[in-house]
Amino acid sequence: MLSKDKIDRLNFLSKKSKSTGLTEKEKEEQQSLRQEYLQAFRKDFRRTLDSIEVVDTKH
């Protein structure tokens, strides 16, 4: 997963965008952090799904 610093920065940028708005550089940074977060989330989610084993006890 993303480091705590990056998640904190992403949250800060999100709050700032709602209150005062972001500069173009901050928008680019926010988009980059979002993409990095989504990639890490998908990777972790895929790993979780791959580790699930379905057991059918009715047969």
Backbone hydrogen bonds, N-H to C=O, Kabsch-Sander energy under -0.5 kcal/mol:
donor,donor_aa,acceptor,acceptor_aa,energy
7,I,3,S,-2.2
8,D,4,K,-2.8
9,R,5,D,-2.2
10,L,6,K,-2.5
11,N,7,I,-2.6
12,F,8,D,-2.4
13,L,9,R,-2.6
14,S,10,L,-2.1
15,K,11,N,-2.4
16,K,12,F,-2.7
17,S,13,L,-2.4
18,K,14,S,-1.3
19,S,15,K,-1.5
20,T,16,K,-1.9
21,G,16,K,-2.4
27,K,23,T,-2.4
28,E,24,E,-2.2
29,E,25,K,-2.2
30,Q,26,E,-2.8
31,Q,27,K,-2.4
32,S,28,E,-2.4
33,L,29,E,-2.6
34,R,30,Q,-2.5
35,Q,31,Q,-2.3
36,E,32,S,-2.3
37,Y,33,L,-2.6
38,L,34,R,-2.8
39,Q,35,Q,-2.4
40,A,36,E,-2.1
41,F,37,Y,-2.7
42,R,38,L,-2.8
43,K,39,Q,-2.1
44,D,40,A,-2.4
45,F,41,F,-2.8
46,R,42,R,-2.7
47,R,43,K,-2.1
48,T,44,D,-2.0
49,L,45,F,-2.7
50,D,46,R,-2.6
51,S,47,R,-1.1
52,I,49,L,-1.1
56,D,54,V,-0.5
57,T,55,V,-0.8
59,H,56,D,-0.5
